């Protein structure tokens, strides 16, 4: 069972959390409550929590964020803006993140920073596959990963075709679709160095997306420089895929997204 600390001085927010029935079915103990940063810090020190829910309307919000960054940089943070079924969905995402952070995955590096990187990677993979239902969901998933990526910042999107992808999958690759997706991301596009964070998603045997994310605010002039550099690096990486895997990747489109969440339907 996971322990969640809710920090708020608003009774309606407390009521939204404490009124949830059968919280144990989401693998949470009864929610612990704190009203301010002093109470939160004392609870986090002892007995401790696995995740924290912070109310942005709390008067100590900025101090709480500073505390988390300084002392608990790997603890998932959830938002408190949902109610009812929406709140249960948020808690389900928290539970998924905690399963990744605290679970025993013998095939992976088990450190929390590595687990956080996987949570962030999963969020961006879902984004590229267009499996993120709303901008709020993307923001929540990145916050749980304590990611530096902000959905309001621009992103760089590359579209690739794999002309021989079907034949490659059927006759020259014996490890399955998911393993090819992972190989392209982990061994190639996820390894691109520099100030941007790169990820990729194989959408079908014939289509690949690569995304480069900014982690700091940039000016238009800086974005132009980053875009030119990213274009060179991504196309160079595609050439490396051809050399090492004999798989052709043909870039069919490149565009600058004004916001990372630009192709998510506007729902909230």
Steps between C-alpha positions, in 0.01 A plus 500: 500500500628846410499806727378832358542833678252775410612854577223757492332757721173481301226285648338426163825349373531289815141385462561398137778265609361369828160424344643255247359157572704180486830683471671172583392366161736755349769366735504809727478522876265768641628838383724682747430873542718806553398866487833675445863448411605446863250218552588352160874505570449333838283226349737438208787460744302257718302284432550595135296471180532340158337789312370848577194693381554876509219753470617788273264730693678425829675807639819293543499368143833650391671401824367146462633476145840624619499242780421220256770608254763526771425194713267270305587537129383147416163500679200517264288813531134500403264788438182551702282659232279197428187382675303174498595260222758747371679486835488121499661506155777726632556260789517211255783680318677555833466130576647412156795730566559352845486149356784606270699676771464244776445176309763235451586492130802274462541586131549871575728721701306535824614848607228760541647743243496220241143412593404868469659507156283203401186675627589811297581287196165324528316833515675628187450168323128524571507856366662393172252215466216749565387300803498803732137598550558859607763760572426458868587132483836573336578764760411259782713218360804726460454638851494146642834442326631830646591585142657830396292489185221758495207450265480872424851503352564421131596159367653372177319219320650278229291259293672202333386235259653151495471395132616146572354481850255217441760282330751585774255394772394180323832374366795670669389585855397217729441687827157651441357849453544618860867400507567691179324804646715472813821446301448812290423709808751362750794435270467782250263797537495493881879525501527829310705744715444869554262741676185340357340176614425256219265207478335297226195283441453238230137545400489217247750292300501786252488812717720653772480824695790672675445782750752747639392687814635819649559496876544877544334811364657604168474804276396472136863552396620225735227269374617556141853396597377198694276396211786506249722302735225248580427451132864411438518264799173319430578442134850387598348253744269369229810439289651305790190281512561418133864413569443281804158350428471530121166673549417805289337795674379773265411834659174620344420797723654726760308761694538721801217456748422837664408299811588142581130419537402657166351188345296400806130588468413797718284351776620669817 
